[in-house]
Amino acid sequence: MANTPQSKKRARQNTKRFDVNRARRSRIRTFLRKVEEAIASGDKAAAQAALRAAQPELMRGVTKGVFHKNTAARKMSRLSSRVKALG
């Protein structure tokens, strides 16, 4: 357990930050799931629209420190190649 005032404050900050990051990660996963569902349905136009909506969310996750930039780039690359292969 945290003993010093500094470590108590740090523990409070960590729990707040964890909640914010968890919400942000969940939001990004929702956008990615919409792209996956559009790909599964075979609708190329819907998949492209979902991908365009997901891309800024994913990159915002990178700037906020939720995802590593290479992870986001890999996810976008794989999704875009799958969308491109549709139709």
N, C-alpha and C positions, 0 to 999 in steps of 0.2 A: 504494500500500500504506500501511496505517496506520503512523505513526511514533511518535506520542506514546503514553504509557500509557493516556491517556484515550480516544484514538481506537481503540486496540487493544481495550480493554474494550467500547467501543461496537460494534465489529465483531463481537465474540463475542455480545453481546446481540442484535444484529440477526439473526444466523444462528439463534439459539435461537427468537426471536420469529417468524421466517419459518417455521420448522418447525411451531410451534404453530398459527399462523394457517393454514398450508396444510392441516393435519389438520382444523382446525375448518371450513374452507371446503369440504373434501371431504365431511365429515359432513353439512353442510347440503345440499349438492348431492345427496347420496344420498336424503335425506328428500324433496327436491323431485322427484327422479326417480320415487320411489314414488308421489307424487301424480299425476305425468304418466302413469305406467303405468296407474294405476287409472282415470284419465279416459279413456285410450285403450281400455281394456277395456269401458267403459260401465257399470261397477258404481258406482252413486252412493253406496251405503253405504260401500264400501271407500274411495272417493275422499274422502268426508267424514272418515272415520277417519284417513286418511293426512294430510289437510289439518290436522286437529286436532293430529296429532303433529308436523307440520312447523312450525307457527306458533311455538311457544316456542323451537324450535331457531333459527329465522330471527331472532327478536327477540334471542336470546342472542348471535347473531353481531353484531347491531347494538351491543349494550352492550359487547362485547369489541373493537369497532373493526374487524371484518372487513368488514362491509357498511355503507353509508350508510343512514340510517333511511328516506330516501325510496325507495331501491332496494328495501329489504325491504317497505315498504308497497306499492309498485307490484307486486312479485311476488305478495304475498298477495292483493291486490285482483284481479289478473288470474286467479290460480288459483281463488279463491273464486267469481268470476263464471262460470268455466268449469264448476266443480263444480255450481253452482246451475242451470246450463243443462242438465245431464244429466237423464235420466228424463223 
